Each structure stands twice: as structure tokens, then as C-alpha cells.
Amino acid sequence: MCGRVYIKTSLEELVRNFAFAERGAIDALGNRFPRYNGAPTLDYPIIIRDMVREPDVMGPVFASARWGLMPAWMKPGGRPPPINARCEGISTNGLFRSAYRSRRCLVPINGFFEWKDIFGTGKNKQPYAIAMADGSPFALAGIWEIWKDPAGIEIRNFAIVTCEPNAMMAQIHDRMPVVLHREDYERWLSPEPDPNDLMKPFPAELMTMWPIGRNVGSPKNDTADIIDPIDPDPEPTLI
């Protein structure tokens, strides 16, 4: 699962770090970043494949999108929009297959959070921050849709694709988001209908994680110290 992310740069710096993409219509997001505790239902800059020059030149473009997938046919007031799409069955699941086939996206971030169930009770979980070992920004694999609200306003939205964990992530959770290598960005955004070999665990040796404070549990806590490392609670000992 991936239910919380962080972007520790300004929007301008984020765009510069992914300079291969056209800027697109994201200026309205400018005062919302850095965002150290990013939750679902908020708007994020994602990268989609769209027209970069008329009449038909396509390429990577930044766009604003809300986290939580809502296909056009989804009725308001129903179940909460899914924030993740499991890679297993994504090409056949009716909720995800159309977006996976033709509307894939990149979700640029600096890191994400996950919670370890230390005592196996589902309570008092220890949160961890996860990032690249070299501190560089990276992109998660996503899929996107367009949904119209009752007023007829179009809302672009997205979900993050998840896969089995790598060896590092397996220490704290049984899933992880699909992290893409930079050389695979173009292919993930391409018209190729089923790039399923890209949906795999990212090499653990290129990543790092560290325990953080439990105040990350509330999205209202959105300050830089959210990602500061702490000494974790001791794990239970078997006697």
C-alpha cells in the first residue's frame, strides 16, 4: 500500500528535476509545496502523455490531479475512490484496466511513508519514511482518469500502482509502490497497452528508510520535521 507521500521542494524545483516534461497547467499548485505529509484527496503535479504541439505531437506534460481514482462512470457518494491499484490483475480489473491501458502517469515525489505493525496488533504502528539512498527525487507509477462532478467540472484524478515489496520494504510491509527507473519513464507513458514487466520491486540497495515520529499520522501535521529520524520503539522480545 502507499497512502502518504512527501515532496520537500517547491513546485518550481520539482519541475526542474523532471525537465523532460512540459510544464502544463500546474501554476495553481504553486503555493502548496513543499508538502511534507501528503495524503489522498489532495491535488498533486503528475506527468501524463498529452499534446505538446498541435496538431498531434504527443509528449510528457505536467498536469494537476487529485489522489483517488474516479473513472467517468463512478457515481458520487459511493465508496471512497481507491488510492492504490495492485499490479496483479490491473489489466483485467474493471476499475483500472482502461486507465492502465491508455492513461498511465508518473507521480514525482521525494519519498513516501509506511507503517510497521511491530506488535502484530494493528495498533501503535511505527511509521517509516522511505526515499532514494542518494536523496534524489523519483517517480511512482500511476494511472489516471477524468471525472465530472455534479456541476460538470472535470477533475483529473489518479491512483498509485503497487507491487510486492523489495527486501528492504518487506521488513515493514507486504506491499510497496511501483518505483520506476528513469530510463523507463518514457515507456510507462507510451501508448504500449501492457508494460507489465515494469511493475516490479525497485532494487532495495538503491533505497533507504528510517523511523519517524507518529505525528505523521495526521495530515494536518505538515512541517519539515515530519521526516526527521527518531529512535524507534523497541520491538517485542520472545522469551
C-alpha positions as CSV (number, residue, x, y, z in Angstrom):
1,M,0.0,0.0,0.0
2,C,1.0,3.6,-0.4
3,G,-1.2,6.1,1.4
4,R,1.1,9.0,2.2
5,V,3.9,10.8,0.3
6,Y,6.2,13.8,0.7
7,I,7.5,16.4,-1.6
8,K,10.2,18.5,0.1
9,T,10.9,21.0,-2.7
10,S,9.0,23.9,-4.2
11,L,6.9,23.2,-7.3
12,E,9.5,25.1,-9.4
13,E,12.3,22.8,-8.2
14,L,10.2,19.7,-8.7
15,V,9.5,20.8,-12.3
16,R,13.3,21.4,-12.9
17,N,14.0,17.9,-11.6
18,F,11.8,16.4,-14.3
19,A,12.7,18.8,-17.0
20,F,11.9,16.4,-19.8
21,A,8.2,17.1,-19.2
22,E,6.4,20.3,-20.4
23,R,5.2,22.5,-17.6
24,G,1.5,22.2,-18.3
25,A,-1.3,23.8,-16.3
26,I,0.0,23.4,-12.8
27,D,0.5,27.0,-11.6
28,A,-2.4,26.8,-9.2
29,L,-0.4,24.2,-7.2
30,G,2.5,26.6,-6.7
31,N,1.7,27.6,-3.1
32,R,1.0,24.1,-1.9
33,F,4.6,22.8,-1.9
34,P,6.7,21.8,-0.2
35,R,4.3,19.2,1.2
36,Y,5.8,17.0,3.9
37,N,2.7,14.9,4.7
38,G,0.8,14.4,1.5
39,A,-2.5,12.5,1.9
40,P,-5.1,11.2,-0.6
41,T,-7.8,13.7,-1.8
42,L,-5.2,16.4,-2.3
43,D,-4.0,17.7,-5.7
44,Y,-0.5,16.8,-6.9
45,P,1.6,17.5,-10.0
46,I,1.7,14.3,-12.1
47,I,3.2,13.7,-15.6
48,I,0.9,12.4,-18.3
49,R,1.3,11.8,-22.1
50,D,-0.6,14.7,-23.8
51,M,-0.3,17.0,-26.8
52,V,2.8,19.2,-26.6
53,R,2.4,20.7,-30.1
54,E,-0.6,20.8,-32.4
55,P,-1.9,19.1,-34.3
56,D,-0.7,15.7,-33.0
57,V,2.7,15.8,-31.4
58,M,2.4,14.0,-28.1
59,G,4.9,14.0,-25.1
60,P,5.2,14.2,-21.4
61,V,3.4,17.1,-19.7
62,F,2.8,18.1,-16.1
63,A,-0.8,18.2,-15.0
64,S,-2.7,18.7,-11.8
65,A,-4.6,15.7,-10.4
66,R,-6.4,14.6,-7.3
67,W,-5.2,11.5,-5.4
68,G,-8.0,8.9,-5.5
69,L,-9.1,7.2,-8.8
70,M,-12.6,8.0,-10.1
71,P,-13.5,6.8,-13.6
72,A,-16.0,8.8,-15.5
73,W,-18.8,6.3,-14.8
74,M,-18.3,6.4,-11.0
75,K,-21.2,8.0,-9.1
76,P,-20.6,10.5,-6.3
77,G,-21.3,9.4,-2.8
78,G,-20.3,5.8,-3.2
79,R,-17.3,4.0,-1.9
80,P,-14.1,6.0,-1.4
81,P,-12.0,6.3,-4.5
82,P,-9.1,3.8,-4.5
83,I,-5.8,5.4,-3.9
84,N,-3.8,2.3,-5.0
85,A,-4.1,-0.2,-7.8
86,R,-2.5,-3.6,-7.3
87,C,-0.3,-4.6,-10.3
88,E,-1.7,-8.1,-10.1
89,G,-4.8,-8.1,-12.3
90,I,-4.6,-4.4,-13.1
91,S,-5.0,-5.2,-16.8
92,T,-8.3,-7.1,-16.2
93,N,-9.8,-5.3,-13.2
94,G,-12.8,-3.2,-14.5
95,L,-11.9,-0.3,-12.2
96,F,-8.3,0.0,-13.5
97,R,-7.9,-1.7,-16.9
98,S,-8.9,1.3,-19.1
99,A,-6.7,3.7,-17.4
100,Y,-3.8,1.2,-17.3
101,R,-4.1,0.6,-21.0
102,S,-4.1,4.2,-22.1
103,R,-3.8,6.7,-19.2
104,R,-0.7,5.9,-17.3
105,C,1.2,8.6,-15.4
106,L,4.3,9.4,-13.3
107,V,3.9,10.7,-9.8
108,P,7.0,12.7,-8.9
109,I,7.9,12.7,-5.1
110,N,10.9,12.8,-2.7
111,G,9.6,9.9,-0.6
112,F,6.7,8.1,0.9
113,F,5.6,6.7,4.3
114,E,4.7,3.2,5.5
115,W,3.8,1.8,8.9
116,K,5.2,-1.3,10.6
117,D,2.9,-3.3,12.8
118,I,5.6,-4.0,15.4
119,F,3.4,-5.9,17.8
120,G,1.1,-7.6,15.3
121,T,-2.0,-6.0,16.9
122,G,-2.7,-3.3,14.3
123,K,-2.2,-0.7,17.0
124,N,0.8,1.6,17.9
125,K,2.4,1.1,14.5
126,Q,5.9,2.6,13.9
127,P,5.9,4.9,10.8
128,Y,8.9,5.0,8.4
129,A,10.0,7.4,5.7
130,I,11.3,5.8,2.5
131,A,13.4,7.5,-0.1
132,M,16.2,7.1,-2.6
133,A,19.6,6.3,-1.0
134,D,21.2,9.3,-2.8
135,G,18.3,11.6,-1.8
136,S,17.2,12.2,-5.4
137,P,13.6,12.7,-6.4
138,F,11.9,9.8,-8.2
139,A,8.6,8.9,-9.8
140,L,6.0,6.3,-8.9
141,A,3.9,4.5,-11.5
142,G,0.3,5.7,-11.6
143,I,-2.9,5.6,-13.7
144,W,-5.3,8.5,-14.2
145,E,-8.9,9.3,-15.2
146,I,-11.2,12.3,-15.7
147,W,-14.4,12.5,-13.7
148,K,-17.1,15.2,-13.9
149,D,-18.6,16.4,-10.6
150,P,-22.3,17.2,-10.4
151,A,-21.6,20.8,-11.6
152,G,-19.9,19.5,-14.7
153,I,-16.4,20.4,-13.7
154,E,-13.8,17.9,-15.0
155,I,-11.5,16.6,-12.3
156,R,-8.3,14.7,-13.3
157,N,-7.5,12.0,-10.7
158,F,-5.1,9.2,-10.2
159,A,-4.1,6.1,-8.2
160,I,-0.6,4.7,-7.4
161,V,0.3,1.3,-8.6
162,T,1.6,-1.2,-6.0
163,C,3.6,-4.4,-6.2
164,E,5.3,-7.0,-3.9
165,P,7.9,-5.4,-1.6
166,N,11.6,-5.5,-2.1
167,A,13.9,-6.9,0.6
168,M,14.1,-3.6,2.5
169,M,10.4,-2.9,2.4
170,A,9.5,-6.4,3.4
171,Q,10.9,-5.7,6.8
172,I,8.0,-3.3,7.5
173,H,5.1,-4.1,5.0
174,D,3.9,-6.6,2.4
175,R,3.4,-4.1,-0.4
176,M,5.2,-1.1,-1.9
177,P,4.5,1.4,-4.7
178,V,6.0,0.7,-8.1
179,V,9.1,2.9,-8.3
180,L,10.2,3.4,-11.9
181,H,13.7,3.8,-13.2
182,R,14.3,7.0,-15.1
183,E,15.1,5.1,-18.3
184,D,11.6,3.5,-18.0
185,Y,9.6,6.8,-17.7
186,E,9.1,7.1,-21.5
187,R,7.9,3.6,-21.9
188,W,5.5,3.8,-18.9
189,L,3.9,6.9,-20.5
190,S,3.9,5.4,-24.0
191,P,0.8,4.0,-25.9
192,E,2.0,0.5,-25.2
193,P,-1.0,-1.3,-23.8
194,D,0.6,-3.6,-21.2
195,P,4.1,-2.8,-20.0
196,N,3.7,-5.3,-17.2
197,D,7.4,-6.1,-16.7
198,L,7.9,-2.6,-15.3
199,M,5.6,-3.3,-12.4
200,K,8.2,-4.9,-10.1
201,P,10.0,-4.1,-6.8
202,F,12.7,-1.4,-7.1
203,P,16.2,-2.5,-6.1
204,A,16.5,-2.3,-2.3
205,E,20.1,-1.3,-2.4
206,L,19.1,2.0,-4.1
207,M,16.7,2.9,-1.4
208,T,16.8,3.8,2.3
209,M,14.3,4.1,5.1
210,W,14.2,5.4,8.7
211,P,11.8,5.6,11.6
212,I,9.9,8.9,12.1
213,G,7.6,10.3,14.7
214,R,3.9,9.3,15.0
215,N,2.7,12.8,14.3
216,V,2.8,11.9,10.6
217,G,-0.4,10.0,11.3
218,S,-2.4,13.3,11.0
219,P,-2.2,15.0,7.6
220,K,-2.7,18.3,9.5
221,N,0.9,17.9,10.6
222,D,2.8,19.2,7.6
223,T,6.1,20.6,8.7
224,A,9.7,19.7,7.7
225,D,10.4,17.9,11.0
226,I,7.8,15.2,10.0
227,I,10.6,13.4,8.1
228,D,13.2,13.8,10.9
229,P,14.6,10.4,12.1
230,I,13.9,9.2,15.6
231,D,14.9,6.2,17.8
232,P,12.1,3.7,17.2
233,D,10.2,1.9,19.9
234,P,11.8,-1.4,20.8
235,E,10.5,-4.4,19.2
236,P,9.0,-7.2,21.4
237,T,11.4,-9.9,22.6
238,L,10.4,-13.5,22.6
239,I,11.1,-15.2,26.0
